[in-house]
Amino acid sequence: MTEPAGETAPEAPEDVEPTGDDAPQEPAEAETAVEAEGAVESQEPEESREPAETAEAEETAEAEADEADEADEDQEAGAAVAEVEVAEVADTPEAPATPEPGTPELSDAQAELAAQRELRARIEARKAEKEGPLASGAKLSGTAADLLAAVRAVEGGAASGTTFFEDPEPAPRRPAPETAPAMTVRPPVPAQAPAPAPGTTAAVREVLAKGGAPEALAGQVAAALGEAAAQVLLDDPWQLLSVSGVRPEQADGFARALLGAACGPDDPRRAVALTVWLLERAALQGHTALEIGSVRAGLAGHSVPDPEAAVEEAVSAAAVLVFQEEETPEEEPEGDEEPAEAVAEQPASPVLLGLDRYAMAEESLADGLARLVRTATADSWEGSELERAAGTHGLVLHTGGEASRAEPVALAAAARERGLRALVAVHADAGRRALGAAGAEAVTVAALLSGAAGPGRDEEGSLALDLLVVLDAPQLDVETAAVLVESLPDGCRLVLSGDPEVLGAPGAGRVFTDVLAARVCPRIASRLPDPGPLGELVSGIGAGELNQVEAPGKEIVIVPVRDAGEAVHRTVQLVADSVPRAIGVPPEQTQVVTVGHGGSAGTRALNVALKQRLNPGPGRFGGYDPGDRVAFAPAPGRTVTGTVLSADAEGLRLRCGDEELLVPKERVESALRHGWALTAHQAAGARWPAVVVVLPGDAAGGLSRPWVYTAFGRAERHLSVVHGVDQALARAVAEGVAPERTTRLRPLLEALLATPEE
């Protein structure tokens, strides 16, 4: 599938042979693989529960929760399926870096792993708390009502998947537990997540060999499907689609080898697996749900004879959920005929299909934001418009460019002067270091959630905060945002700040955009313009105009090229010679940004050329040498840049900012890239003194206004544009609006927080 121009999140990895891929991608497709190749599997946490002390009600609640956990064990493999599709993963889970002696805080990689574990634990806990279907999908009619009836029947236990059109009463929603799981301040990250048992991997290897699939996939399959992976594959060969990079036709061939004539294109198991696979790929494009018609069309494209029946089978099996948001009724005019006509003119809300993973995250996030809004105590704060809004409301949105980041930072400082516990969180560690250099303390969201930084948590699991300011809010995916909001105590104020023009989150959801669109809280727009020629250029791009800007200090340089080969040559020349000599920025402080990984001027080709010039060597450590610049993906959606220090039996050791990280040797190939050249998604949330943006002729299809805005905005002092796309750049800025993501957060928020006058 080719990525549409303007896509704001990585698409699913390009379909490849199951043995793994490093094949070049087309430029329009390459951006979609931005984070996918460096992603890792989230590991299920070991739950720890404190026994109830005296109250009989607490004992009963704990027993019910334990029973729900046991009932969900069979679904954990399905949760792992959604995780593993994100990336090509290694056979062995990541081992966190070994901290230096005397360093108490955890690394970003460890912090991110812990955040992912907590995320999965919280979402699984919410699943266990709900015996009935999602209330937001209750208003259905026709086929949609039949689909929802099936979900209620199967999830409530009133019917099996075969009794599809039964209509049992929905089970009441179970109340959330009064007390959150107890947590310690800055909990330690386990030394290593459990790996699949050798016997499990060996059994899977035998099944794969029997079906003609590469045995090298055994570790990934075992990690995705659990201890019973071999039997799962024998019972349902299409579960091979849970491994990243496996295409439906390859899973079909595997199924034919195992089942022979017993399988066909209309096999119900195939229908369920393909439906889930389509939704997982959509999540990598940023969607948390898809319209039911799109799913049917996708199934038809994979030769499913009856797509409608296939969707019904997937819903009946509880593999996917069905939703239709309730319409907010408007006041009816007087008279008998006019209301009916008005209703007839309004289109019905679309019927959506989604995975429970994202459904639970969106509901949890909406509930959490509503809780913060309702529990905040209004106070009269003097100061800027942002300070006054934060004093009165529990949730405030702040928008603006790079210069506007100073305003929410100042808000946090003013709150501390008032005696409040205030904290600033950012997306990338580079942003944290930049704020630190300016005299402002900050932590990354990942480190805050894991407990590696920040105030830690109390005995009820809440962060000890009165005000949390989150910069780079557009980079929040729905799952991370849900865990973050759930971690805030009642009465805490939350300020989400960011630039709505940048590329969206690499994960599923569009949290910042949806909350802005819902209009359920104050929205403060900064009036601070970004300074200088670079600020003028980027501001114009945000407005859809590619202006010619005067740059007397060579802040902006355009380098025209005729083809991709010349683009690579001129890029190396700029980084190694021209920019250091004319601007005074050394190569290690200059970042190259291009459209995608593949192609003749993608990150792969550029990194090869830049390594030969800046740090030549044989690549004796898995293709890397000490001194190489690298991009490491400790978890889906995050990229950490650094330099190779050394290698040993455990793996590669990196210097990332002021920390040292260890990349286990099993993960070097899948989670590490050379980092002289990055994509715009990888670069989001960070800035460099000098940036070289490479736009070869074959990159035109991957350009959009958010991409150009993000790439050009990474430069602090100097921007060079290696320009080979002719008028495609101006067209992308003027017309290349990013496609919409299908999400449910906005209507959920509107239903919870809409005021009567709205």
Stockholm file with secondary structure:
# STOCKHOLM 1.0

chainA/1-758         MTEPAGETAPEAPEDVEPTGDDAPQEPAEAETAVEAEGAVESQEPEESREPAETAEAEETAEAEADEADEADEDQEAGAAVAEVEVAEVADTPEAPATPEPGTPELSDAQAELAAQRELRARIEARKAEKEGPLASGAKLSGTAADLLAAVRAVEGGAASGTTFFEDPEPAPRRPAPETAPAMTVRPPVPAQAPAPAPGTTAAVREVLAKGGAPEALAGQVAAALGEAAAQVLLDDPWQLLSVSGVRPEQADGFARALLGAACGPDDPRRAVALTVWLLERAALQGHTALEIGSVRAGLAGHSVPDPEAAVEEAVSAAAVLVFQEEETPEEEPEGDEEPAEAVAEQPASPVLLGLDRYAMAEESLADGLARLVRTATADSWEGSELERAAGTHGLVLHTGGEASRAEPVALAAAARERGLRALVAVHADAGRRALGAAGAEAVTVAALLSGAAGPGRDEEGSLALDLLVVLDAPQLDVETAAVLVESLPDGCRLVLSGDPEVLGAPGAGRVFTDVLAARVCPRIASRLPDPGPLGELVSGIGAGELNQVEAPGKEIVIVPVRDAGEAVHRTVQLVADSVPRAIGVPPEQTQVVTVGHGGSAGTRALNVALKQRLNPGPGRFGGYDPGDRVAFAPAPGRTVTGTVLSADAEGLRLRCGDEELLVPKERVESALRHGWALTAHQAAGARWPAVVVVLPGDAAGGLSRPWVYTAFGRAERHLSVVHGVDQALARAVAEGVAPERTTRLRPLLEALLATPEE
#=GR chainA/1-758 SS CCCCTTCCSCCCCCCCCTTCCCCCCCHHHHGGGTTGGGCCCCCCCCCCCCCCCSCHHHHHHHHHHHHHHHHTGGGHHHHHHHHHTTSCCCSSCCCCCCCCTTCCSCCHHHHHHHHHHHHHHHHHHHHHHCCSCCGGGCCCCHHHHHHHHHHHHHHHTSSCTTCTTCCCCCCCCCCCCSSCCCCCSSCCCCSSCCCCCHHHHHHHHHHHHHTTCCGGGHHHHHHHHCTTHHHHHHHCGGGGGGSTTCCHHHHHHHHHHHHGGGCCTTCHHHHHHHHHHHHHHHHHTTCSCEEHHHHHHHHHHTTCSCHHHHHHHHHHTTSSEEECCCCCCCCCCSSSSHHHHHHHHSCCCCCEEECHHHHHHHHHHHHHHHHHHHHCCCCCCCSSHHHHHHHHCSEEEEECCSGGGHHHHHHHHHHHHTTCCEEEEESSHHHHHHHHHTTCCCEEHHHHHHTSSSSCBCTTSCBSCSEEEESSGGGCCHHHHHHHHHTSCTTCEEEEEECTTSCCCSSSCCHHHHHHHHTCSCEEECCCCCCHHHHHHHHHHHTTCCCCCCCTTSSEEEEECSSHHHHHHHHHHIIIIIHHHHTCCCGGGEEEEESCSSSTTSHHHHHHHHHHHHSCCCCTBTTBCTTCEEEEEEETTEEEEEEEEEECSSEEEEEETTEEEEEEGGGHHHHEEECSEEEHHHHTTCCEEEEEEEECGGGGGGCCHHHHHHHHTTEEEEEEEEECSTTHHHHHHHHCCCCCCCCSHHHHHHHHHCCTTC
#=GC SS_cons         CCCCTTCCSCCCCCCCCTTCCCCCCCHHHHGGGTTGGGCCCCCCCCCCCCCCCSCHHHHHHHHHHHHHHHHTGGGHHHHHHHHHTTSCCCSSCCCCCCCCTTCCSCCHHHHHHHHHHHHHHHHHHHHHHCCSCCGGGCCCCHHHHHHHHHHHHHHHTSSCTTCTTCCCCCCCCCCCCSSCCCCCSSCCCCSSCCCCCHHHHHHHHHHHHHTTCCGGGHHHHHHHHCTTHHHHHHHCGGGGGGSTTCCHHHHHHHHHHHHGGGCCTTCHHHHHHHHHHHHHHHHHTTCSCEEHHHHHHHHHHTTCSCHHHHHHHHHHTTSSEEECCCCCCCCCCSSSSHHHHHHHHSCCCCCEEECHHHHHHHHHHHHHHHHHHHHCCCCCCCSSHHHHHHHHCSEEEEECCSGGGHHHHHHHHHHHHTTCCEEEEESSHHHHHHHHHTTCCCEEHHHHHHTSSSSCBCTTSCBSCSEEEESSGGGCCHHHHHHHHHTSCTTCEEEEEECTTSCCCSSSCCHHHHHHHHTCSCEEECCCCCCHHHHHHHHHHHTTCCCCCCCTTSSEEEEECSSHHHHHHHHHHIIIIIHHHHTCCCGGGEEEEESCSSSTTSHHHHHHHHHHHHSCCCCTBTTBCTTCEEEEEEETTEEEEEEEEEECSSEEEEEETTEEEEEEGGGHHHHEEECSEEEHHHHTTCCEEEEEEEECGGGGGGCCHHHHHHHHTTEEEEEEEEECSTTHHHHHHHHCCCCCCCCSHHHHHHHHHCCTTC
//
